[in-house]
């Protein structure tokens, strides 16, 4: 409706014109209906947009979750491959270690010096010559220099020293008395090993020269 015509109808209605008033009422109803309709349309549009947004978000979240799941699968595969690679390398290293230990043991066995039937030509303990040059006598002299039988007993008990002992004097039963305890006599190889170990542990100045059974000369000092 034109603005001038609407103004004329409003003016007539105010002046008591019933027909003009009825027209105003009809226009009001029509405007109200249009407003309600527009509000409903807007509301429906808003709900539609919200639903579409929710769907889009759900799809996006689903897509993100799927992407993350795939990424985790790839990471898991990589970690598994790395773990298998590490296990393989560990096995190789272990095999190498075992091989080296076997070879070192073989070399040690091949180069091991045999003191059986050897002859001690010279021995000094703390720069003093040993008169009785027998392996057990030299061991006895080293223990005397250490002057700590209790510590030696402790080392034997803890398996740090390959010796057998009994309390007291038992020299008649294959043992040699060294004061307080008697030590079981051993062959030359075992005895020289214990002598060297004691000298190193207790920092005993020591020198020995031995002629082996094949006439080779062995010398050791600490």
Residue pairs with C-beta under 8 A, 6 or more apart in sequence:
1 27
6 27
9 20
9 23
9 24
10 20
10 24
12 19
12 20
13 20
13 21
13 23
13 24
113 212
113 218
114 189
114 212
114 213
115 135
115 188
115 189
115 192
115 210
115 212
115 218
116 187
116 188
116 189
116 213
117 188
117 213
118 188
118 210
118 211
118 212
118 213
118 218
119 210
119 211
120 133
120 134
120 135
120 138
120 208
120 209
120 210
121 133
121 209
121 210
121 211
121 217
122 129
122 133
122 207
122 208
122 209
123 129
123 130
123 133
123 138
123 207
123 208
123 209
124 130
124 205
124 206
124 207
124 208
125 138
125 141
125 142
125 145
125 204
125 205
125 206
126 145
126 204
126 205
126 206
127 205
130 137
130 138
130 141
132 138
135 188
135 191
135 192
135 195
136 176
136 185
136 186
136 191
138 191
138 195
138 208
139 183
139 191
139 194
139 195
139 198
140 176
140 178
142 195
142 198
142 199
142 204
142 206
143 149
143 152
143 178
143 179
143 183
143 198
144 178
144 179
145 202
145 204
146 152
146 198
146 202
146 204
148 202
149 178
149 179
149 180
149 181
152 161
152 163
152 198
153 165
153 181
155 161
155 201
156 163
156 164
156 165
161 194
161 197
161 198
162 190
162 193
162 194
163 183
163 184
163 186
163 194
164 183
164 184
165 175
165 181
165 182
165 183
165 184
166 175
166 181
166 182
167 180
167 181
167 182
168 180
168 181
168 182
169 177
169 182
170 177
170 182
171 177
171 182
174 184
174 185
175 182
175 183
175 184
175 185
176 182
176 183
176 184
176 185
186 194
192 208
195 206
195 208
196 206
196 220
196 222
198 204
199 205
199 206
199 222
200 222
203 222
204 222
205 222
206 220
206 221
206 222
207 219
207 220
207 221
207 222
208 219
208 220
208 221
209 217
209 218
209 219
210 217
210 218
210 219
211 217
211 218
212 218
